[in-house]
Amino acid sequence: MIDRWTRSALVAIGLLVATAPGVARDDLQDDLDAAPVSISLQVTTDPSTIECRKLETVNPASLISLPLRRTFNDDFDEHPLSKGRWVPHYAGGAAWPDARYWGGDGSDFKRKTSANGEQQIYVDPRYAGRATTPLGLDPFRVKNGVLSIVASRTPPDMKPVLFNNEYVSGILTTQGTFAQKHGYFEIRAKIPVGHAVWPAFWMLADDGGWPPEVDVLEGRGERPGDMVMTTHWRIPSTQKIQSCGFDFAVGEASTTFHNYGVLWEEDRLVYFIDRRPVSDIKVPIGFDDPMYMIVNLAIGSKFFPGVSPVNAETPPIVAFEIDRISAYQIDMEQAQR
């Protein structure tokens, strides 16, 4: 099937990605921030019976300094797939055939969440779609220590082989390469904006179950400067999904790098913006297994406020710029001194 495409369609994807607005420039280098080997966070110590709250004001007397040591870090000085630290699709069970990922009519199965109304498909250089050989599409660009996940409109001639998705984009996960129970997980990034634009940094249980889910950062592309941090869990007695999260205004979030993180302690989850606590919640039931990290740029949604289906206003190309992603574990030795 790939032989029927015009060369111009393939070139179109390359040109769109190569000229993506927002991809790191030389003058952005001063904005970058290395991840220290160890950090200390100011964390809340109120009784953990508090279910879910926005920390609009924090009593300094309720804060303590919690030492942490780094366990994972990627500064994106090279292509994210070069060392096998990241997987460019949702990882699945060991019994799932490679056809789910690399070719055949089922190969979009773990390359989008259709139930959300997403209109992109996550690609990488090995991905074949309905073709018999890899398409060589690469949504990941690295320049000056910044990773850009680039989403671009699918040229019409390429839609049949890409399951008629409106956009191609990228996702990276650490399932099977890194997972951790408890600790601090952080992304330093700019949040892209635009109609139907939906960037995210989040975590799922390494055992493959859902929920729990921790959404460290979700951008509402149609509301510049508005982002949300959310916890999802299941009530065992009813099997209903419960969620609690809050929106935060970060006015220059699309033009300036900021740190967005979550601290997972035994009794609570604390969300941070620029390492300042902004909300917390008592750890719900079901947060028993290590969690792995996911970063992606989706396009289109049915249900997520601030992200609508694709239309003529959706930018033809958009980039999610990421300086680094890091994880830390609580340094119990230092904490007990």
C-alpha positions as CSV (number, residue, x, y, z in Angstrom):
1,M,0.0,0.0,0.0
2,I,2.8,2.4,0.7
3,D,3.9,2.2,-3.0
4,R,0.7,4.0,-3.9
5,W,1.5,7.1,-2.0
6,T,3.1,10.1,-3.6
7,R,6.6,11.1,-2.5
8,S,5.1,14.6,-1.9
9,A,3.0,13.3,0.9
10,L,6.0,11.9,2.7
11,V,8.0,15.1,2.1
12,A,5.0,17.1,3.5
13,I,5.3,15.4,6.9
14,G,9.0,16.1,7.0
15,L,8.6,19.8,6.1
16,L,5.9,20.3,8.6
17,V,7.9,18.8,11.4
18,A,11.1,20.5,10.4
19,T,9.5,23.9,10.6
20,A,7.5,23.4,13.7
21,P,6.8,26.6,15.6
22,G,8.0,26.4,19.2
23,V,10.8,24.0,18.6
24,A,13.8,25.0,20.7
25,R,16.0,27.8,19.3
26,D,19.5,28.8,20.4
27,D,18.1,31.8,22.3
28,L,16.1,29.4,24.6
29,Q,19.2,27.8,26.1
30,D,19.2,30.2,29.1
31,D,15.8,28.9,30.0
32,L,17.0,25.4,30.6
33,D,17.5,23.9,34.0
34,A,19.5,20.9,35.0
35,A,18.0,18.4,37.4
36,P,20.0,18.3,40.6
37,V,21.1,14.9,42.0
38,S,19.2,15.7,45.3
39,I,16.5,18.2,46.2
40,S,14.4,19.1,49.2
41,L,10.7,19.9,48.9
42,Q,8.5,21.8,51.3
43,V,5.7,19.4,52.0
44,T,2.4,19.6,54.0
45,T,2.1,17.8,57.3
46,D,-1.6,18.3,58.1
47,P,-3.5,15.2,59.1
48,S,-3.9,13.0,56.1
49,T,-7.6,12.6,56.7
50,I,-8.1,15.6,54.4
51,E,-9.5,14.0,51.3
52,C,-8.7,16.6,48.6
53,R,-7.9,20.3,48.7
54,K,-6.4,23.2,46.8
55,L,-3.6,24.8,48.8
56,E,-4.4,28.4,48.1
57,T,-2.7,29.4,51.3
58,V,-0.3,27.3,53.2
59,N,0.5,27.7,56.9
60,P,4.3,27.7,57.1
61,A,4.1,25.9,60.4
62,S,2.5,23.0,58.6
63,L,5.5,22.5,56.2
64,I,8.6,20.4,56.6
65,S,11.6,19.9,54.3
66,L,11.7,16.5,52.7
67,P,15.0,15.3,51.2
68,L,14.9,13.4,47.9
69,R,17.6,11.7,45.8
70,R,17.3,11.4,42.0
71,T,16.5,8.0,40.5
72,F,15.7,8.9,36.9
73,N,16.5,11.8,34.6
74,D,16.4,12.6,31.0
75,D,17.7,16.0,29.9
76,F,17.0,15.1,26.2
77,D,20.4,15.8,24.9
78,E,19.8,13.0,22.3
79,H,16.9,11.4,20.6
80,P,14.5,9.9,23.3
81,L,14.5,6.4,21.5
82,S,18.3,6.1,21.2
83,K,18.9,4.2,24.5
84,G,15.7,2.3,25.1
85,R,14.6,4.3,28.1
86,W,11.3,5.3,26.5
87,V,8.6,3.3,24.6
88,P,6.8,5.2,21.8
89,H,3.4,3.7,22.4
90,Y,1.2,2.5,25.2
91,A,2.9,-0.7,26.4
92,G,0.7,-3.8,26.6
93,G,0.7,-7.3,27.9
94,A,3.4,-9.7,26.9
95,A,0.9,-11.8,24.9
96,W,-0.1,-9.0,22.6
97,P,1.4,-9.5,19.1
98,D,3.8,-7.0,17.5
99,A,1.1,-6.4,14.9
100,R,-0.6,-4.3,17.5
101,Y,2.2,-1.9,17.2
102,W,4.0,-2.2,13.9
103,G,1.4,-3.2,11.2
104,G,-2.0,-4.6,10.4
105,D,-5.5,-3.3,11.0
106,G,-5.1,-3.6,14.8
107,S,-1.9,-1.7,15.0
108,D,-3.6,1.5,16.2
109,F,-4.8,-0.3,19.3
110,K,-2.2,1.2,21.7
111,R,-1.5,4.4,19.7
112,K,-4.4,6.5,20.8
113,T,-7.2,6.4,23.3
114,S,-10.3,6.3,21.0
115,A,-12.7,6.5,23.9
116,N,-11.5,10.1,24.6
117,G,-12.3,11.2,21.1
118,E,-8.7,11.7,20.2
119,Q,-8.0,12.4,16.6
120,Q,-4.2,11.7,16.4
121,I,-2.2,8.5,16.1
122,Y,1.1,8.2,17.9
123,V,3.9,7.3,15.4
124,D,7.6,6.6,15.5
125,P,10.2,5.7,12.9
126,R,9.4,1.9,13.2
127,Y,5.6,2.3,12.9
128,A,4.1,0.9,9.7
129,G,0.3,1.5,10.2
130,R,-1.4,-0.6,7.5
131,A,1.7,-0.7,5.4
132,T,4.1,-3.6,5.3
133,T,7.3,-1.6,6.0
134,P,8.0,1.1,8.6
135,L,6.9,4.6,7.5
136,G,9.9,6.4,9.1
137,L,7.7,9.1,10.6
138,D,9.4,10.7,13.6
139,P,7.4,13.2,15.8
140,F,10.4,13.7,18.2
141,R,12.9,16.5,17.7
142,V,15.8,17.3,20.0
143,K,17.7,20.6,19.8
144,N,19.7,22.4,22.5
145,G,18.6,20.0,25.2
146,V,14.9,20.4,24.5
147,L,12.7,17.6,23.3
148,S,9.8,18.7,21.1
149,I,6.9,16.3,20.6
150,V,5.4,17.5,17.3
151,A,1.8,17.0,16.2
152,S,1.0,17.7,12.5
153,R,-2.0,17.3,10.2
154,T,-1.9,14.0,8.3
155,P,-1.6,14.6,4.6
156,P,-4.7,13.2,2.8
157,D,-2.7,10.7,0.8
158,M,-1.4,9.2,4.0
159,K,-4.7,8.9,5.9
160,P,-5.7,5.4,4.7
161,V,-2.5,3.8,5.9
162,L,-2.8,5.7,9.2
163,F,-6.4,4.6,10.0
164,N,-7.8,8.0,8.8
165,N,-6.5,9.9,11.8
166,E,-6.5,13.7,11.4
167,Y,-3.0,14.1,13.0
168,V,0.2,12.3,13.7
169,S,1.9,12.9,17.0
170,G,4.1,11.3,19.7
171,I,3.9,9.6,23.0
172,L,6.7,8.3,25.3
173,T,6.3,6.0,28.3
174,T,8.6,4.2,30.7
175,Q,6.5,1.1,31.2
176,G,9.0,-1.8,31.3
177,T,12.0,0.5,31.6
178,F,11.3,2.5,34.8
179,A,8.7,2.5,37.5
180,Q,8.7,3.6,41.1
181,K,6.5,3.4,44.2
182,H,6.5,6.7,46.1
183,G,8.7,9.6,45.5
184,Y,8.6,12.8,43.3
185,F,8.0,12.9,39.6
186,E,8.6,16.1,37.6
187,I,8.5,17.5,34.1
188,R,10.0,20.9,33.1
189,A,8.1,22.1,30.0
190,K,6.2,24.7,28.1
191,I,2.5,23.9,27.6
192,P,1.4,24.3,24.0
193,V,-2.0,26.0,23.2
194,G,-4.5,25.9,20.3
195,H,-7.8,24.5,19.4
196,A,-8.0,20.7,20.2
197,V,-4.4,20.7,21.7
198,W,-4.0,18.4,24.7
199,P,-0.5,17.9,26.2
200,A,-0.1,15.7,29.2
201,F,2.4,14.3,31.7
202,W,0.9,11.5,33.8
203,M,1.4,8.1,35.5
204,L,-0.2,4.7,35.5
205,A,0.3,1.5,37.5
206,D,3.1,-0.7,36.2
207,D,0.9,-3.8,36.5
208,G,-1.2,-2.6,33.6
209,G,-4.3,-1.9,35.7
210,W,-6.5,1.2,35.5
211,P,-7.1,3.2,37.6
212,P,-5.0,4.4,39.5
213,E,-4.0,7.3,37.4
214,V,-2.1,10.4,38.4
215,D,-2.3,13.4,35.9
216,V,0.6,15.6,36.9
217,L,-0.1,18.0,34.1
218,E,-2.8,18.3,31.4
219,G,-3.0,21.4,29.3
220,R,-6.4,22.8,28.2
221,G,-5.2,24.0,24.8
222,E,-8.2,26.4,24.2
223,R,-7.6,28.1,27.5
224,P,-4.0,29.5,27.4
225,G,-2.4,29.5,30.9
226,D,-4.9,27.0,32.2
227,M,-3.7,23.5,33.3
228,V,-5.1,20.8,35.6
229,M,-3.7,18.3,38.0
230,T,-5.9,15.3,38.8
231,T,-6.0,12.0,40.8
232,H,-8.2,9.1,39.6
233,W,-9.1,6.0,41.6
234,R,-11.8,3.2,41.8
235,I,-14.2,2.6,44.7
236,P,-14.0,-1.1,45.4
237,S,-17.5,-1.5,46.7
238,T,-19.2,0.1,43.6
239,Q,-16.4,-0.1,41.0
240,K,-17.1,3.5,40.2
241,I,-14.3,5.8,39.1
242,Q,-13.7,8.8,41.3
243,S,-11.6,11.8,40.5
244,C,-10.4,14.9,42.2
245,G,-8.3,17.7,40.6
246,F,-7.9,21.4,40.3
247,D,-7.1,23.9,37.6
248,F,-4.3,26.4,38.0
249,A,-3.4,29.5,36.1
250,V,0.1,29.8,34.8
251,G,0.0,32.9,32.6
252,E,3.1,32.4,30.6
253,A,3.0,28.6,30.6
254,S,3.2,28.4,26.8
255,T,6.3,30.6,26.5
256,T,8.3,29.9,29.6
257,F,9.6,26.6,31.1
258,H,8.0,25.7,34.4
259,N,8.4,22.6,36.7
260,Y,5.2,20.5,37.3
261,G,5.4,17.6,39.7
262,V,3.8,15.3,42.1
263,L,5.1,13.9,45.4
264,W,3.7,10.4,46.2
265,E,4.0,9.7,49.9
266,E,2.6,6.8,51.8
267,D,-0.4,8.8,53.1
268,R,-0.8,11.6,50.5
269,L,-0.2,12.9,47.0
270,V,1.1,16.5,46.8
271,Y,1.1,18.4,43.5
272,F,3.6,21.1,42.8
273,I,4.2,24.0,40.4
274,D,7.8,25.2,40.4
275,R,8.3,23.1,43.5
276,R,5.6,25.0,45.5
277,P,2.8,22.8,46.8
278,V,-0.6,23.7,45.2
279,S,-2.9,20.8,46.1
280,D,-2.9,17.5,48.0
281,I,-5.1,14.5,48.5
282,K,-5.1,11.5,50.9
283,V,-3.8,8.6,48.9
284,P,-6.9,6.7,47.6
285,I,-7.2,2.9,47.8
286,G,-5.6,1.0,45.0
287,F,-2.3,2.9,44.9
288,D,-0.3,-0.3,45.6
289,D,2.0,-0.8,42.7
290,P,4.9,1.2,41.2
291,M,3.9,3.7,38.6
292,Y,5.5,4.5,35.3
293,M,5.6,7.9,33.5
294,I,3.9,9.0,30.3
295,V,4.3,12.2,28.2
296,N,2.3,12.8,25.1
297,L,0.6,15.4,22.8
298,A,-2.9,14.4,22.0
299,I,-5.1,16.2,19.5
300,G,-8.9,16.4,20.0
301,S,-11.3,15.3,22.7
302,K,-14.9,14.5,23.4
303,F,-15.0,15.1,27.1
304,F,-12.1,17.1,28.4
305,P,-13.1,20.7,28.9
306,G,-10.9,23.1,27.0
307,V,-10.1,20.6,24.3
308,S,-12.6,20.2,21.5
309,P,-12.7,18.1,18.3
310,V,-10.4,19.1,15.5
311,N,-11.7,21.8,13.2
312,A,-10.4,24.5,10.9
313,E,-9.0,26.5,13.8
314,T,-6.8,23.6,15.0
315,P,-3.1,24.6,14.2
316,P,-1.7,22.5,11.4
317,I,1.4,21.9,13.5
318,V,2.1,22.3,17.2
319,A,5.0,21.3,19.5
320,F,5.2,20.3,23.2
321,E,8.6,21.5,24.4
322,I,10.2,19.5,27.2
323,D,13.4,20.5,28.9
324,R,13.6,17.4,31.1
325,I,11.8,14.7,33.0
326,S,13.0,13.5,36.4
327,A,12.1,11.2,39.3
328,Y,13.3,11.2,42.9
329,Q,12.9,8.8,45.8
330,I,12.5,9.9,49.4
331,D,15.9,9.8,51.1
332,M,14.9,8.1,54.3
333,E,18.5,8.2,55.7
334,Q,18.6,12.0,55.4
335,A,15.0,12.4,56.5
336,Q,15.7,10.6,59.8
337,R,18.7,12.7,60.7
